[in-house]
Amino acid sequence: MTKKSVPSMVKDQQLIQKRRAQMIKGAVHLFIEKGFHRTTTREIAKESGFSIGTLYEYIRTKEDVLYLVCDAIYDQVTERVRTQVDLTGTCLEQLESAIRAYFMVVDEMQDEVLVMYQETKSLPKETLPYVLRKEQEMVEMMESLVRTCVKEGVLVLNEQETKLLAHNILVQGQMWTFRRWALQKQFTLEDYTNMQIACLLYRSKRGE
């Protein structure tokens, strides 16, 4: 599945990146407050700090903005997790490091992750598979670490359980955002992360 090219009337790539970054930031704020369908392109332009005419120099439709938002968020989350994972310890330490890094990034990008979780379904059918594939790549990153632990005998999981654990890691991280109204009143991020790691991994450890 190839990345969608969003047409722009502007040729300066640095300016395109700058304006679209402003657009993404403004759109995330509005999508959190009002939702994608109730937000207008005029409101996105105003929130981004430029006119509606300028907005349409960089995108064609409101759906283009949502696509750019989702694409950018997945890229940021994936890249930040990859760069923060400590790969110097045992396979289990590496997996725990990846979970901690993922949960921390989710915490730092709460609004963006919440938009991604809530509004991906609103993407047009021609762009939805690409964005969902990026989600799957995040699952596969965790799955690879889980699989190494299984191969080394540290975790005892069959194939289906391995895949499910990778999905569960992502969902439990996302839950910190979409249940934040309750969870963040009861737990610190560190406590939440430690408890989730225990729940996710404890029963899968050999001999426990």
N, C-alpha and C positions, 0 to 999 in steps of 0.2 A: 504494500500500500504506500503510494508516494505522497510526499508532502504537497499540500495544495499551495499554489502560487496565487496570492491575493494581489490583483492588479493595482497599480498606483500611477497616477498622472505625473508624479514627481520622479525624477531620475536619480537624484542624489541619495545613495543608499544610507549614508550616515543620518541624513535628515529623516528618511523614512523610518529608520530604527528609533530615532528620538521621538518623532511624533506618535508612532505606534505604541511606544512605551508609555507616553502620556495618556494615550487612549485606553490602554489596558488598565492602568491605574485608576483612571476615572470610571471606567466601565465596571470594574470590580466593586468599587464603592456603591455604585448605583444598583448593580445586580443584587448585592447583599441587602440593600435597603428596600428595593421595589420588585426585584425579580427581573428576569430577562424580558419577558413579554410586556411588562408594564413600563419598561424604560424606553424612551424614544432616542433616536439618533441626535436630535437637537440637544437633549439633556446630556448625552455623552460628550458632545462637542463642548458644551458649556463647562462641564465638570473637568474636561481635559485642558481647558484654557484657550480654546480657539473657536472660530466660527464654524457654522454648519457647512459653509462652502469649503473651508479648509479641510474639514473632516472628510468630505467626499473626494478630496484630492488623493487620499491615502487608502480609502476602502470604497466598496460599491454598496454594501448593504449592512444592516445591523448584524446579520448572521456572520458576516466577515469579521466583525469585532469579536463576537463570541468565539469564533474559531481561533483568532489570534490570542484571545485570553486563555483558552484551554491549552493551546499549543505551547504558549510561553510558560504556563504554570507547570505543566508536565516536564518541560525541559529543565526548569529551575529546580524542581524537587529532585528529579533524577540526578542531575549534575551535582547538586549540593550533597546528596546522600553519598554518591560515589567518592567525592573528595574528602568526606569526613569519616569514612569507614577505616578503622584500624585493621590492617591485614597482616600484622606482625605476630599475633597470638595463635592459639589453637583454633581449630575450625569452629568450635562452639563460641569462643571469645569473639571471633570475627562475626559470627551470626548475631550475637548479642550487641556487638558494636554497631552493626548495620541497623538493627531494630532501634537502638538508642538514637542513632543519627537520623533515622527516618522520623521518629516521634518528635525530635527536636526541630527538624525542618518544618514539619507539619505545624508545630506550635508557633514557629516564627512566621509562617505564612497562612495563618488561620483563615483569614478572609478569602484569600485566593483558593485554598483547598476547599472551602465551603462552597464557593461558586462552582468549582470544578465538579464537586459531588452533586450539587443541585441542578445545574444547568446544562450538563453534557447532553442530556436527553433532548434538548432543544436544538441541537445542531442539525443542519440539513443532512439528508441521507448520503450525499456524496462526500461529506467530510467526517461523518461520525465514525466510520470504520478506521480511519487513520488515527483519530484521537483515542479510540478504544484500544488500538494496537499499542499506543504509547503507554497506556495503563497496563497492558499485558506485559510489556517489557519491564516495567517496575516489578511486577509479580515474578517474572523470570529471574530477575536479579536476586531476589530473596530466595527463590526456589533453588538456584544454583548453590547458595551457601547452605541451605538445608540439606541438599543432596550430598554435599561433601561430608556433612556430619553423619548422615546415614551410611555413607560408604565407609567411613572410618569407625563405624560402630558406636558412635557417641549417642546418636538418636536412633530409636527403633521405630521405623515407619515404613509402611508399604507405599507403593507408587501413588495411590489416590490420597493417602494421608499426607504425603510430602507436598503434593500440589495444593491440598486444602490448607495446610499450615501456612504456605506462602501467601495465599489469599487472605487468610485470617490476620496475618501480620499487617497487611495493608489496611484492612477494614478496621482493626483495632486502633491503628494510628489515625485514621480518618474520624473515628468516633470521638476523639479528643476535640474535634471541631464541631461536628453536628450535634453532639450532646454536651457542648461546653457550658451551656446554661445550668447544667446540673453537676457535671463532673468537676469543673474547675472551682466549684464552691466546696467540694469535698476532698479533693486531692491536689497536691502539687504535681507538676509534670514529672519530677523524679519519682515520687511515690507511685504515680499512675504507671510510669514506664516499668519500674521494678515489679509491680504486681502483674502487669501484662506479660512480662517476660517469664515470670514464674508460672502463670496460667498457660502460656503458649508452649513452653519448653519443658516444664518440670516432669510431666507424665510421660514425655517421650524419651527422657534420659535413661540410658541402660542401667538397670538395677534399681530403679526408683519407681 
